[in-house]
Amino acid sequence: MALLVLKFGGTSVADLERIRAAAAHVKREVDAGNQCAVVVSAMGHQTDQLVTWTREAASLHDAREYDVVVSSGEQVTCGLLAIVLQAMGIPARSWLGWQIPIRTDDAHGAARILNIETDELKQRLQRGEVAVVPGFQGLSPDNRVTTLGRGGSDTSAVALAAALGAERCDIYTDVDGIYTGDPRIVPQARRMEKISYEEMLETASLGAKVLQTRSVQLAMVHQVRLLVRSSFEPADALPADGIQAGTLVCDEDEIVEQQVVSGIAYTKDEAKVTLIRVEDKPGVAARVFGPLADANINVDMIVQNVSGDGQTTDLTFTVAAVDLERALEVIKSVKGEIGYEDLRGSTDIVKVSVIGVGMRSHAGVASQMFRALSEKGINIEAISTSEIKISVLIDAAYAELAVRTLHSLYGLDSA
């Protein structure tokens, strides 16, 4: 008997038919003798609607009341799934965040989980009862409902799995696992049987929507094994132990044969900012990036090109595309302190990344990447690296060509 946490995302519980399908997956695990706690998201795009209503009610609204409204979507799904499971003959009950309770800080709209009290929950699970828990919500120190930020249901599931000491946290979604590349761009992309926490963290941070970055980080810290699998596969088509279906996110020690490169990722949600002819002297970078940090604008890649006379430099960096206009306004507001000649911004770029823990012990990955892109006539505008990732900034028009080229280069194409 294993203790499992099963998490179903919005597309997996979009309507009653999908909720019944999710219940069938839970029943399969229960019939196999497993103890199950289930974490659910709101149905489909219900959270978007709740957010819209809140903003229409008042543009400057109380964040505490915002949390009351937007957390209700998960509560509806939670109750409906419990009802469906009961109709199947499975003992189940819903547990709202305040009933467990899931303790958080008081950062309404972006709360962090501090503690989950699981004593009663464990007793109920041991008696064969299925616990259905709404994701995305918790309880503040002053007993107000809090929400964890968008995508927070993944975090709720991982945190609950860690608190319960679960053997695994199964993330049910609309895809059947993690692929070596985007199948829409690379038809030869393969579903990975296993991927390390670090590789998944890099992949998630680069825009992969399968898992939320924060949840992967939490899983890595607490060594919670994650299994990404499809809720759209019929329940009777998947084995109860789950290992033969989906992608297991685990410690790299569990992966016997580690590939040098495990996948190619890309993100179009990047924007480039360039300051032309900035005076090259100490303190200029701080005057550029300090105000951006104060405005909560994250900067990613940075490239500096010093002019031939050594007096000025061109400074280029990237931000999230949604932050471009704000970033330009911030830089303009401190032009007098920085002293640049011209300021430019553009969104016609993409970031393409090669990811793999095997890169730690293998040389030449970067040179292969740069040579292959050069042979295809693709110019690299910026480069950033980590121990297990190399990212390049290129013109958006070459995104698909670059991804396909690199996917083939590192032997990731399916046979």
C-alpha positions in Angstrom: 0.0 0.0 0.0 1.3 3.4 -1.0 0.2 6.9 0.1 -0.2 9.0 -3.0 -1.2 12.6 -3.6 -3.1 13.1 -7.0 -3.4 16.5 -8.4 -5.8 17.4 -11.2 -5.4 20.7 -13.1 -8.0 22.9 -14.6 -8.3 21.1 -18.0 -8.6 17.8 -16.1 -11.7 19.0 -14.2 -13.1 21.4 -16.8 -16.7 20.0 -16.5 -18.6 17.2 -14.9 -17.6 14.7 -17.5 -13.9 15.5 -16.9 -14.5 15.4 -13.1 -16.0 11.9 -13.5 -12.9 10.9 -15.5 -10.7 12.2 -12.8 -12.7 10.2 -10.2 -12.1 7.1 -12.3 -8.3 7.6 -11.9 -8.7 8.0 -8.2 -10.8 4.9 -8.0 -8.1 2.9 -9.9 -5.6 3.8 -7.2 -8.0 3.1 -4.4 -8.8 -0.3 -5.9 -5.1 -1.0 -6.0 -5.0 -0.6 -2.2 -3.4 2.9 -2.2 -4.2 5.7 0.2 -5.2 8.8 -1.8 -5.3 12.5 -1.1 -6.5 14.5 -4.1 -5.7 18.2 -4.8 -7.9 20.0 -7.4 -7.8 23.2 -9.4 -10.8 25.3 -10.4 -12.8 24.1 -13.4 -11.4 25.2 -16.7 -11.0 29.0 -16.9 -13.2 29.7 -13.8 -10.4 31.5 -11.9 -9.9 33.9 -14.9 -13.6 34.8 -14.6 -13.4 35.3 -10.9 -10.4 37.5 -11.2 -12.2 39.6 -13.9 -15.2 40.0 -11.7 -13.1 41.1 -8.8 -11.3 43.7 -10.9 -14.6 45.0 -12.4 -16.0 45.3 -8.9 -13.2 47.7 -7.9 -9.9 48.4 -9.6 -8.4 49.0 -6.1 -9.8 46.1 -4.1 -9.0 44.6 -0.8 -6.5 41.8 -1.4 -8.1 39.8 1.4 -11.5 39.9 -0.3 -9.9 39.1 -3.6 -8.6 35.8 -2.1 -12.1 35.0 -0.8 -13.5 35.3 -4.3 -10.8 33.6 -6.4 -10.4 30.7 -3.9 -14.0 29.7 -4.4 -13.3 28.1 -7.8 -11.3 25.3 -6.2 -13.9 24.8 -3.5 -16.6 24.1 -6.1 -14.4 21.4 -7.8 -13.5 20.0 -4.5 -17.1 19.4 -3.5 -18.1 18.1 -6.9 -15.3 15.5 -7.0 -16.1 14.3 -3.5 -19.8 13.9 -4.5 -18.8 11.9 -7.6 -16.5 9.7 -5.7 -19.2 9.0 -3.1 -21.6 8.1 -5.9 -19.0 5.5 -7.0 -19.0 3.9 -3.6 -15.7 5.4 -2.5 -15.6 7.0 1.0 -14.5 10.6 0.4 -14.9 14.0 1.9 -13.7 17.5 1.0 -11.2 19.4 3.2 -11.0 23.1 2.6 -7.7 24.9 3.4 -8.9 26.2 6.7 -10.2 22.8 7.8 -6.9 21.0 7.6 -5.5 23.7 8.1 -2.9 24.8 5.6 -1.1 27.6 7.3 0.4 30.4 5.2 1.9 33.8 5.7 -0.3 36.9 5.2 0.8 37.8 1.6 -2.6 37.8 0.1 -2.6 36.8 -3.5 0.9 35.3 -3.3 1.0 33.5 0.0 3.6 31.0 1.0 2.8 27.8 2.8 4.3 27.7 6.3 2.9 24.5 7.8 0.2 21.8 7.1 -1.3 20.0 10.0 -1.9 16.4 8.9 -2.6 14.3 12.0 -6.4 14.0 11.4 -5.9 13.7 7.6 -3.5 10.8 8.1 -5.9 9.0 10.4 -8.7 9.3 7.8 -6.5 8.1 5.0 -5.5 5.1 7.0 -9.1 4.2 7.4 -9.5 4.2 3.6 -11.1 7.6 3.2 -10.1 9.7 0.2 -9.4 13.4 1.1 -10.2 15.9 -1.6 -8.4 19.2 -1.0 -8.7 22.5 -3.0 -5.4 23.7 -4.3 -4.2 27.3 -4.4 -5.6 28.2 -0.9 -4.6 28.4 2.7 -5.2 30.2 6.0 -3.3 33.3 7.2 -2.1 33.9 10.8 -5.2 36.0 11.4 -7.5 33.2 10.0 -8.3 34.8 6.7 -8.4 32.8 3.4 -5.2 33.2 1.4 -4.3 32.2 -2.2 -0.8 31.1 -3.4 -0.6 32.9 -6.7 -1.5 31.6 -10.2 -0.5 27.9 -10.7 -0.5 27.5 -6.9 -2.4 24.2 -7.0 0.8 22.4 -8.1 2.5 24.0 -5.0 -0.4 22.9 -2.8 -0.1 19.3 -4.0 3.7 19.1 -3.5 3.5 20.7 -0.1 0.7 18.2 1.0 2.7 15.3 -0.4 5.8 16.5 1.6 3.7 16.9 4.8 2.1 13.5 4.5 5.3 11.8 3.6 3.7 10.5 0.4 5.5 8.0 -1.8 4.7 10.1 -4.9 2.7 13.1 -6.1 1.0 12.4 -9.4 0.3 15.5 -11.5 -2.6 14.8 -13.9 -2.8 17.2 -16.8 -3.7 17.4 -20.5 -0.3 16.0 -21.7 1.1 12.5 -21.1 4.5 13.6 -19.8 7.6 15.8 -20.4 9.0 15.8 -23.9 12.5 16.4 -25.2 11.1 19.3 -27.2 7.8 20.9 -28.1 6.0 18.3 -30.2 4.2 21.1 -32.1 7.6 22.2 -33.4 9.6 19.0 -33.2 7.5 16.0 -34.4 10.4 13.7 -33.5 10.3 14.8 -29.8 10.2 11.9 -27.3 8.4 11.6 -24.0 11.0 11.2 -21.3 10.6 8.3 -18.8 12.5 10.3 -16.1 13.9 13.8 -15.7 15.8 15.2 -12.8 14.5 18.0 -10.5 17.1 20.4 -11.7 16.4 19.8 -15.4 12.6 20.1 -14.7 13.3 23.3 -12.8 15.2 24.8 -15.7 12.5 23.6 -18.2 9.7 25.1 -16.1 11.5 28.4 -15.7 11.9 28.6 -19.5 8.2 28.6 -20.1 7.1 25.0 -20.0 3.5 25.1 -18.7 3.3 21.5 -17.5 4.6 22.2 -14.0 4.9 25.5 -12.0 8.5 26.5 -11.2 7.7 27.0 -7.5 6.3 23.5 -7.2 9.3 21.9 -8.8 11.6 23.8 -6.4 9.5 22.6 -3.4 9.6 19.0 -4.7 13.4 19.2 -5.0 13.9 20.6 -1.5 11.7 17.9 0.1 12.6 15.1 -2.3 9.0 14.6 -3.4 8.9 12.4 -6.5 6.5 13.8 -9.1 4.8 11.8 -11.9 3.4 13.9 -14.8 0.7 11.9 -16.6 -2.4 12.4 -18.7 -5.9 12.6 -17.2 -7.3 12.2 -20.8 -6.2 8.6 -21.0 -8.9 6.2 -19.9 -8.4 5.2 -16.3 -8.3 1.5 -17.2 -5.6 2.1 -19.7 -3.1 3.3 -17.1 -1.4 1.0 -14.6 -2.1 1.7 -10.9 1.6 2.0 -10.0 2.0 4.8 -12.6 5.6 4.2 -13.4 5.0 2.8 -16.8 3.0 5.9 -17.9 4.1 9.5 -17.8 7.3 11.2 -16.8 8.8 10.8 -13.4 10.5 13.9 -11.9 13.1 12.6 -9.4 16.6 12.9 -8.0 19.3 12.4 -10.7 20.6 9.5 -8.7 17.5 7.5 -9.8 18.4 8.0 -13.5 20.8 5.3 -14.4 21.9 6.4 -17.8 22.1 10.2 -17.9 22.1 11.9 -21.3 24.4 14.8 -21.8 21.4 16.9 -23.1 17.9 15.9 -22.0 15.8 18.5 -23.8 15.5 21.7 -25.8 13.3 24.5 -24.5 12.3 27.9 -25.8 10.3 30.9 -24.7 8.8 33.7 -26.8 7.9 35.8 -23.8 11.1 37.7 -23.8 11.9 41.3 -24.7 15.2 43.0 -25.3 16.3 46.4 -24.0 19.4 48.2 -25.4 21.0 51.3 -24.0 23.3 52.9 -26.7 26.5 54.7 -25.8 26.4 54.5 -22.1 29.4 56.0 -20.3 31.7 53.2 -19.3 32.5 53.9 -15.7 32.0 52.2 -12.2 28.5 52.4 -10.9 26.6 52.7 -14.2 25.3 49.1 -14.1 23.9 49.7 -10.5 22.1 52.9 -11.7 20.5 50.8 -14.5 19.5 47.7 -12.7 18.8 49.1 -9.3 15.7 51.0 -10.3 14.5 48.0 -12.3 14.8 45.8 -9.2 12.9 48.4 -7.2 10.1 48.2 -9.8 10.1 44.3 -9.4 11.3 43.8 -13.0 13.4 40.7 -13.3 16.4 41.0 -15.7 17.7 37.8 -17.3 20.5 38.0 -19.9 23.0 40.8 -19.9 25.5 41.7 -22.6 27.9 44.6 -22.6 29.9 45.7 -25.6 32.6 48.3 -25.0 33.4 50.8 -27.8 36.7 51.0 -29.4 37.7 54.2 -27.6 36.9 52.5 -24.2 34.8 55.5 -23.2 31.3 54.2 -23.8 29.5 50.9 -24.0 26.2 49.4 -25.4 24.3 47.6 -22.7 21.7 45.0 -23.7 19.5 42.9 -21.3 16.3 41.0 -21.5 13.1 41.2 -19.4 9.7 39.5 -19.6 7.8 40.8 -22.6 4.9 42.0 -20.3 7.4 44.1 -18.4 9.0 45.8 -21.5 7.0 49.1 -21.4 7.5 49.4 -17.7 11.2 48.7 -18.0 11.6 51.4 -20.7 9.7 54.0 -18.6 11.9 53.1 -15.6 15.1 53.6 -17.6 13.8 56.9 -19.1 13.1 58.2 -15.6 16.7 57.8 -14.6 18.3 58.9 -17.9 20.0 61.8 -16.2 21.8 59.5 -13.8 22.8 56.9 -16.4 23.7 59.1 -19.3 22.9 57.1 -22.4 22.5 58.3 -26.0 19.6 56.2 -27.1 17.2 53.6 -25.7 15.6 50.8 -27.7 13.2 47.9 -26.9 11.9 45.0 -29.0 10.0 41.8 -28.6 11.0 40.1 -31.9 13.3 37.7 -30.1 13.2 34.2 -28.5 15.4 32.4 -26.0 16.4 28.9 -27.0 18.0 26.7 -24.3 19.8 23.4 -24.2 19.3 21.6 -20.9 20.9 18.5 -19.3 22.6 17.5 -16.1 25.1 15.5 -18.1 26.6 18.8 -19.2 28.4 19.1 -15.9 30.8 16.3 -16.9 30.9 16.8 -20.7 32.8 19.5 -22.6 32.0 20.8 -26.0 28.2 21.2 -25.7 28.3 25.0 -26.1 30.7 24.9 -29.1 28.5 22.3 -30.8 25.5 24.5 -30.3 27.1 27.7 -31.5 28.6 26.0 -34.6 25.2 24.4 -35.5 23.4 27.7 -35.3 26.1 29.4 -37.3 25.8 26.9 -40.1 22.1 27.6 -40.3 22.8 31.4 -40.5 21.3 32.1 -37.1 22.9 35.0 -35.3 23.3 34.9 -31.5 22.5 38.2 -29.7 23.2 37.1 -26.1 24.3 34.0 -24.2 23.7 32.9 -20.6 24.8 29.7 -18.9 24.4 27.6 -15.8 25.9 24.2 -14.8 23.1 22.4 -16.7 21.8 25.0 -19.2 23.0 27.1 -22.1 20.6 29.7 -23.4 20.9 32.0 -26.5 18.9 34.9 -27.6 18.1 34.9 -31.3 15.7 36.5 -33.8 12.2 35.2 -33.4 12.0 34.3 -37.1 14.5 31.5 -36.5 12.9 30.0 -33.4 11.6 26.8 -35.0 14.7 26.2 -37.1 16.9 26.6 -34.1 14.9 24.2 -31.9 14.7 21.5 -34.6 18.4 21.9 -35.4 19.5 21.5 -31.8 17.1 18.7 -31.1 18.7 16.7 -33.9 22.2 17.8 -33.0 22.1 16.2 -29.6 20.5 13.0 -30.7 17.1 13.6 -29.2 15.0 12.7 -32.3 12.9 9.6 -31.9 13.9 6.6 -34.0 
